[in-house]
Amino acid sequence: MSYKFWESVTNDYEKLLETGEGYDVIIYVGENEKEFHAHSIILRIRSEYFRAAFSKNWAEKKDVMFIFKKPNIKPNMFQIILRFIYCGNVDLTKLQGQELLKLLIAVDELDIQPLISCIQEYFSENISNFLYQNPIEILEIFYQHQQFTDLWNFCLDKICEEPEKLINSDRFIDLEAPILEILLRRDDFALDEIIIWEGLIKWSLAQNLTIPQDIKKWNKEQITIMDKTLHEFIPLIRFYHIPSDDFFNKVLPYKELLPKQLINEISEFNKVSDKKSIVSIQPPRMPKYLLNLDSVIVEFQHFAMFASWIDKKDDIYYNYKNIPYCFKLLYRASKDGSNSKEFHKKCDNKGATIIIAKVKEMDRIVGGYNPLMWDSSNWTKPTTDSFIFSFTDKNDMSAAIIGRVKDANSAIYCASSLGPAFGPGTDLYNYNNNEWYCNSSYYSSINLPFSRFVTDDYEVFQVIKR
């Protein structure tokens, strides 16, 4: 019979750490060189850093004692590390975000791989709590220690989920220029462009405290200083997405800092509607879950409307900033095969879905929302939450018509021989390849001028609550 006394062993090693009995290593930690005692054999076994240090004679030796100096590590951090080396125990819950990162940096230097993984995992799981306590310091720590690439990218993603918390922070003006540039280059730094512009001006003034807040009071030298400060950031502002009123009132006062060609082009862009179709402009910023939308039929604003309908709100209740759903592409007829077998293979048992179909050789789109799930049971399913819809012109959001379910008992029809079907094979359903049929029986009318139509393509998206 096998017996294990891990707790007893751990307790013995903890006592050894506390008493220092038989120690042969002295470590001076921190700027004030607090003295710690340890045992070389334990350090060798538990840390690659110490194993290399002892084998390559990195350590100073005085009589029988090995001497280390670690002035860059805080004594309280080293105490945590040493306890982990001896006992395998660590309590991260008592550390704030910045302390946790300092511990991670120290552990990485000492190459204690299990603790590195443990800290990174804990930080990732609690990143929202830590990040918004002090986002500037945390971003700067990761920027300076780029060996933690995954956590750096994870922090940037989190910042971009709620960028207003960063730009509204009192410490935003302390952000280092390279980090600010990285953020402004991101498509998912999803703030209104005018808010980004105002934040950039605030940041630039904070870098030059002798320059007045009022631009009318700037002299030529001050304009030159501000021009140098802002020069690398101007190309990162997506001026074409700033409403004309805001551009006139909040951007043009700083025209001395902007290229004249840019001012002329944007002024013309705002005045002449035809220019909007030929000017090459950057896309608007939007959250990553919308940037990842994979539709060849509709744009992100359609999904904001779909989300509003799903939650039984007004057409424009949600916008790109606050859509509470992710839409994951499950099926595209042109790619996966336009037949019922492929539809059910890709879409069955995936929960709520929304179907979007483009009518052949027209800008009209039609579709529907199934809050349940598709299967091949050949049965109808009841729900009061489904709907069908039509856009007379997919480019005109005001041309949308929604048809809510009227007979909830037969709202969804799951048939192996059909693609998506709303109503028991009556209101809107895909019959064969790109052939569709529609009537008004179980749903309110969506005013289609035909009862049969063919599509260029159709897509099915899984609807996932964020």
N, C-alpha and C positions, 0 to 999 in steps of 0.2 A: 504494500500500500504506500502511496506517495503522499507526503505532507508538504505544504508550502507555508512559510511564515514570512511573507513579504512585509507585512506591517512591522514585525519585530526587527527585520533587517533594516528597514527604513528608519526606524526609531534609533537603532544603534549608530547608523551613519549620521543621523542628525546630532546625536550626542557627541560624536567624534568631531563634527564641524563646530559645535559650540565650545567644546573644551580645547580643541586644537592639539590634543595629546599626540606626541610623536610627529608634529608637523616638520616639514623640511622645505617649505616654500613661504616666502614673505612677499606679499603683493601690496604695493602702495598705490592707492586709488584716489582719484580726484585731485583737484588743485592743491588741497591741503594735505594730501598724501596720508589718508587714513589707512591704517595698517590692518591687513587681513592675513590670517594664517591658513595654510592648506597643505595637502599631501600630494606630492608629485605623481605618485602611482595612480591616484584617483583622477587627477586632472588629465593625465595621459589617456586614460581609458575613455573619458567622457567628452573630450574636446580635441578636435583635429588641430586647432591652433596650438594648444599646449603640447600635444604630441610632437608637432614639428619643432616647437620652441625648445623642448628638452633634447630632442635628437640632434638638432643642428647647433646646439649651444648658443641659442639666442639670449638665453637668460644669463644675467650676471650671477656669479657664484661667490659667496663669501663664507669661508670655512666650509661647513656642510650645508649651508642654506642657499637655495635658489632665490634670486631677487628679481622681481618684476615691478615695473612702474607703468600704471595705466591712468595718466592724468586726464585723459579725455572721457573717462567713464565716471558717472556719478556714483558715490559710495552706496546709495540706496538701491541703485540699479544692479551694482555688482553683488550686493547682498542677495538679491533675488536670483541672480545667475548662479552664484555659488551654492545656494540652497538647492537649486534644480540639479546641479552637477552631483551633489552628494545624495539627495533624497528623491530626485525625480518628481518633486512637487512644485507647482507654481500656481499662484492665485492672481489672475489678471483682472479680476473684477474691481479691485481697489485702485486701479490705475486710470488716469484720465488719458484722453487720446494722445496728447503730446508726450506724456510720460511713456506711454506704450510704444510710441515710435522711437523714442530714445533708447528704450530697452531693446527694441528690434535691431537698431543700428549696432549696439554693443554686442548683442548675441551674434550678429552676422560677422562682426570683427573676430570674435572668438570661435566662430565656425562650429556652433552647437546646433546641428541640423534639426533634431527633433523639436527644439524650442523655437527655431526660426519658423518652421511649419505651423507650430501651435499658435504663435503670436499672429502670423499673417491670417490664419483662419479666423481667429477671434476678432481681429480688426475688421476683416471683411464682413463678418456677421453683424458687427455693431457699428459699421461705418457711418450710418446716418446719425447716430447719437454723437459720435466723436467729431465728425467732419464739421457740423454746423456750430459746435462749441468754439472752434477756432480755425476756420477754413484756411486763412492765409498762412499760418505757421505750418499746418499739415501739408498744404500744397508745396510750400518751399522746402520742407524736409525731404519730401519725395523727389522734388526736382534736383536737389543737391545729392541725393543718393539713388541714382538711377538703376542700381542693381535690383531694386524692387519694382520692376517694370509693371508687373501685373497689378500691384496695389496703386501705382501711379495712375495707370489707365482707369482703374476702378474708381478712384477718387474723381478724376476728370468726368467720367460718366455720371457719377452721383451729383457733382456740381451742376452739370448741364441738365439734370432732371429738374432742378429748382434754382436756376441761375439768379433769380431775383434775390435770394438770400445772400448771395455773394455780393452782388452789385449794390445792394442796400446796406451792406455791413459798414460800420464805421471804419473798419480796417481795410476796406477795398482799396483805398488810396495808397496803402502800404504794399500792395502787390508788386512783385518784381516785374520789370518790363518783359522779360522773356516768357514768363508764365501768362501774363496778360495777352501777349501775342498769340500764344498757343490757343488760348480760349477763344479769341476773336476769329481765329481761322476755322473754328469748328462750325459745321452746319447745324449741330444740335444745341448750340448755345442759344436756346430758343427764347429770346427776348425781342420785343418790338425794337426795330433798328434805331428809332429815335431815342429810346431809353439807353441803348448801348452808346450812342453818340454823346448823350448828356453825361453818362458815366465816364466816358473817355475824357471829356473836357474837365470834369471834376478831378479825375486822376492826374491829368497833365498839370493843372494848376497847383495841385498838392506837391508836385515835384519841383515847382518853382514858386516858392512862397512869397517872393518879393514882387510878383506880378499881380496887379489888381484883378479882382473877380470880374469887374466891369470892363468888357473889351473896348469900350469907347475911350477908356483911359490909357490904353496901351500905346507906348511909343514904338518907334521903328525897331529899336534894339529888343524890346520885349516881344514884338511880333516874331522877330528872327529866332529868339529863344524858344518860343512856343512852336514855331514851325519845325525846329530841329527835334523837339520832344515828340511831336505828333507825326512826323514825316513817315515813319515806318508803319504807322497804324492806319493812316488815311485809306490806303488801298483795301484794308480789311473791312471797312464800313460799307454796307450794302445800301448805298444812298438811294438806289432806284426803288427800294421798298419803304422809303420814308414818305408818308402822305405829303402832298404838295404844300398844304398849310404849314405843317411842321417844318418842312424843308425851308420854306420862306422865313418863318419866324425864329427857328432855332438853329438852323445850319448856316443860312446865308450871312448872318452877322459875322461869321468867322471866315468869310470868303477870302481873306488875305492868306489863310492857311491852306486853301484848297486850290488844286490846279484849275486854271481858267477854262480849259477844255471840258473838264468834268462839270463845272457849273453850267456851261452852255448846253452840254448834252442833256443834263437832267432837266434844265428849264424847258428845253424843247420837248423832251420826253413827256413832261407833265402837261404841256400845252397841246401837243399834236398826237392824237390817239393812234394814228397810223404808224407812228414811230415805235409803238410798243411791240409791234410784231416783227420788227427788223433789228432792234437793238439787242445785242448779246449781253445779258445781265446774269449775275449770280442768282441762284435759286434762293427763295426765302429761307430763313432759319426755321427749323421746327424740331420737335422732340425726336429722339432716335427711333421710337416705335413707329413714328410716321415716316421717317426717312427710309425705314426698312419695308414700307408697304410695297408689295410687289404686284401692282395692277397695271395692265396695259389698256384698261377700259376707262377707269375713273381716276380722279385726283384725291388728295388728302381731304379737301373740303367736303367731298361726298361722304367720306367716312365720318366726319364730324356730324353731318346730317343724319346718317344712319344711326349713330350713337344716340342722338337726340330722340329719334323715333323709337329706338329700342327701350329707352327709359320713359317713353310716352310724354316727351317734352315738346316744346315748340321746335320748328324746323332748325332754328339757329341757336338753340340753347347752349350747345357745346361749340367750341372752336378748337383750333389745332393745339392750344395750350392745355386744355383740360379734358380731352377725350378720355373717358374712364375705361376704355376697352383697347385691347390689342387685336389686330386682325391678321391672322396667319393664313397665307395662301395654302389651300389643300389641293386644289384641282384647277387646271386650265384646259379647256377642251382642245384648243389648238396644239397644246403640248402633250397632253396625257391621253388623247384619243376621245373623240366625241361620241361616246356610246354609254349606255346605262351600266354596263359591266364595269367600265373604268371609273365611272362616277361613284358607284357603290364601293369599289375597292379603295378609293382614296378618301371617301367622305363618311362612310358608315361609322357609327359609334364614336363620333368626334364631338358630340355635344352641339351647342348652338352654332348655327352657321348663317351667313348671308350670301345670297346668290345674286350675281350681277351679269346681265347679258346685253350685248350690243346688237341691235337690229341691223341686218345686212344692208350695207350701202346707205345708212342713215346715221344721224347723230343721236337718235333715240336710244335710250337704255331702259331696260325693265329688270325686275328682280323681285326678291322676297326674302323674308327673315323667318327662319325656323328656330324657335327657342329650345326645342327638344333635341332630337338627333335623328339622323337618317339611318335606315336599316333596310333589309330586304324581306320584311315580314308580310308584305301584301295586306297591310291593315292601315286604317286611318288612325290618327292620334288627335286627342283633344287639347286645345290650348286657347287661351284668350289673348295671348301676347304676340302671335304671329301677324305679319302684314305682307302685302305686296306693294310694289311701287312702279312708277314710270317717270322718266324725264323726257319731255318732248324734245329737248335739246340738252345733251349732257353738259354743254358749256354754259348753260343758263340755270343757275341754282333755283331761280324763281319758277322754273318750269317743272318743278317736282309735284307729283301727285301720289299720295299714299292711300292705300286701301286697307283699312283695318278688317280683321276677321269679323264676320257677322254670325256665322254658325260655328261656334267653338267646338262642337262635337266631332266635326270632320275637317278640322283645320289643315292637317298635314296628312299626305298620303304617301306611305312608304311602299313602293312597288318595285320588285326586282326588274321588271321590264321597262320601267320608266327612269328617267333622271329625276331631278327635283320636281315635286308636284305639290301645289298648294290647292286645297280642296280635294275631294276624291276624284282626281283626274278631270277637273273642270276649269278652275279659275286661271291657273297658270302652271303649265307643266311642259317638260321636255320629253318628247316622244321618241324621236329617232334621229341620231346624229345632231344636226343643228336645227332640227324642226321643232317648233314650239306652237302651243295652242293656248288660247286665253278666252275666258268668258267672265261673266259677273254673276256668280251664284252664292258662294260662301263668303265672299269678300266684297267690300265696297268697290265700286268701279274705279279703275285707274285710266279710263277714257282712251283706251287703245282703239284706233280706227280700223282694226282688223281682228279677226279671230284666229288667224294662222299667220305665222311669220317665220322667217329663217334668220339665224344669227351669224355674224362674222366670228364671234367667239363668246364664251361665257366662263365665268370664274366662280369658285366657291371659297369663301374665307371662314375659317373657324373664328368665333367670337369669344375672346377670353377676357374676363374681368381683370383689370389691372390691380 
